[in-house]
């Protein structure tokens, strides 16, 4: 090579050539130069006894055995009998996959199914090696998939705490509560260094500065896995940890699974963040990111997965993909992707019924040399090394392990005390005009539906993937913020009242409004700007009503990122950024109220790990950016010991924002802020199209309707004058049995067009689209200046239709294309 750089290792060169043979040519900017990246003192050091055992196992394995080891399947798609047949090496539970199809399954059921998968992996009638399966789970803020577990603040709050010792303890507790249910492996911690706060995973990041991730990574890995070089390392009360998502997922411009368009130096100096510390602490797996770097999908980037991570940084565990992420590599599908394995991915993560096709295709490619034998052996060797290190060969069934079945540890008082301490350390005081601390013997009114919603204070990844509409009963060991306040006030001799709407007849001494973002995860949380609740200002109205009545008001704001809340700050006497505190709402009360002596019970110590915007368009707001001008800078945080004043803030939006109408009414699994899907006589559930649960399935058993509803009337009169259509991307799962119409609601009435023939003509099970010119609604008398629901689907009989997108689009249509059999406009 004549690049002027030191040559990459032979392994990296081989894999780069293999990738070039099976994928499109990479743009130069997306090929890393490994010798420009830091070397790392990777841990643990290779143990000769472990390596001999691994090599003996590898020699005894057939190609079929090896391919089984590099495939991980979601438990919703694979049975223990399948594991026995295919010798699959790993399973996972996706965000909405519970044992036996039950998201609310007891810990005992989790352990029972873990035993079943283990038994299947060890059942061999031939003389082949018995290799135990490992089960991976997203224990990202505690063992958050299991009812009753301790839920810690999400990472954004922990970043504000600036306490590595606390992080280590959280990792230890999370591992113990997960091991108690018989699981082996957690997909945590996330080390994304988020640079654009519009991203729906911002709350999974410790902060915008790489140093916070560097300070925390080693501590969290040690907590989860135990400390390298001690008997605690991967002991039965610990788990295999995953460092994710490698690399650059925090730089995708606020878009999930997007493209980080930065020079290699920025990728290294900003986004590498905590990875060196994690590798030095002995992380045993790394998850490749869904995202791209300068156009190249990470799951297919050999220069980074192999050249940098494995060869330069010395990582000798295994690299696992994200949810079908390999299918996005050019030239790949979910069921066929040798390019990813050749680039350095060691284990596919797969969800869906086609995993057997993935197995068959990978087996064929391993046999014909498309996947070189040396690369397959390297991947399997890495997986076996981790399994041996983790003791899975020696500890027997999950239920027989030392800490399995210790269900009293799940949500124990000691663990919850640590979580409550984490809440106290993570809250950031943005404003206090002398109202805090509150007197516990006062008459306190608590307002806001969020105050008594544990799911909203816990956020996404809480029992379910998105964390939406999970009842308080699913958190039996938790305490809502309201209950924590009530407990403190009653103990102090005061009176606590809860009124979700903030209405009162008797004027309270002070009010606390708990409000903020509804739960979300991943791409469903992506937003176009940082304005809080642009379509619904009820929270602001409540704050202003308290102000007008002369009631001192404290705002407790729940969010997964900093948001533009200037108006809410102006209307509050005190404002607390609580982020997503988890299961221990009492930690909020600990900071809001004085003790019996009138002094604060605890002081605020949280410091912003993300800069806070002064305008809604400041979604890229980091200290290294030119023209850095936040409302509250990185590191800001008031306290009782260090008070400060916040003046009157500008509440004006940038020009054009107030009048903006979204062009997409439903897409990527979400409606615009403030919009909703209202169903009458129709059941709905999440389904997959392009990504996990990015679509909705609607089932009619009789008459009913589904409406995509705006928070306030929108003016579509201009759009209805030309070639703009309402476009619905859909799939028919059962053809409508009766009359089916697409309607638009505006000005108090709904104008409907028959579409049953069009829908019935679509091929069952295939995604297609329907385009209805807006002028068709206008011609039939719809008030296009005051549209409250741009799409109302109504059926008078049975129907089964899934929808992935509802949007406005330019579609060339004949002027008379109104009525049934509306063309698809492809």
Buried (B, 14 or more C-beta within 10 A) or exposed (E): EEEEEEEBBEBBBBBBEBBBEBBEEBEEBBBBBBBEBEEBEBBBEEEEEBBEBBEEBBEEBEEBBBBBBBBBBBBBBBEBEBBBBBBBBBBBBBBBBBBEEEBBBBBBBBBBBBBBBBBBBBBEEEEEBEBBBBBBBBBBBBBBBBBBBBBBBBBBBBBBBBBBEBBBBBBBBBBBBBBBBBBBBBBBBBBBBBBBBBBBBBBBBBBBBBEBBBBBBBBBBBBBBBBBEEEBBBBBBBBBBBBBBBBBBBBBBBBBBBBBBBEBEBBBEBBBBBBBBBBBBBBBBBBBBBBBBBBBBBBBBBBBBBBBBBBBBBBBBBBBBBBBBBBBBBEBBBBBBBBBBBBBBBBBBBBBEBBBBBBBBBBBBBBEEBBBEEBBBBBBBBBBBBBBBBBBBEBBBBBEBEBBBBBEBBBBEEBBEBBBBBBBBBBBBBBBEEBBBBBBBBBBBBBBBBBBBBBBBBBBBBBBBBBBEBEBEBBEBBBBBBBBBBBBBEEBEBBBBBBBEBEBEEEBBBBBBBBBBBBBBBBBBBBBBBBBBBBBBBBBEBBBBBBEEEBBBBBBBBBBBBBBBBBBBBBBBBBBBBBBBBBBBBBBBBBBBBEEEEEBBBBBBBBBBBBBBBBBBBBBBBEEBEEEEBBBEBBBBBBBEEEEEBEEBEBEBEEEBEEEBBEBBBBBBBBBBBBBBEBEEBEBEBBBBBBBBBBBBBBBBEBBBBBBBBBEBBBBBEBBEEBBBBBBBBBBBEBBBEBBBBBBBBBEEBBBBBBBEBBBEBEEEEBBBBBBBBBBBBEBEBBBBBBBBBBBBBBBBBBBBBBBBBBBBEBEBEEEBBBEEBBBBE
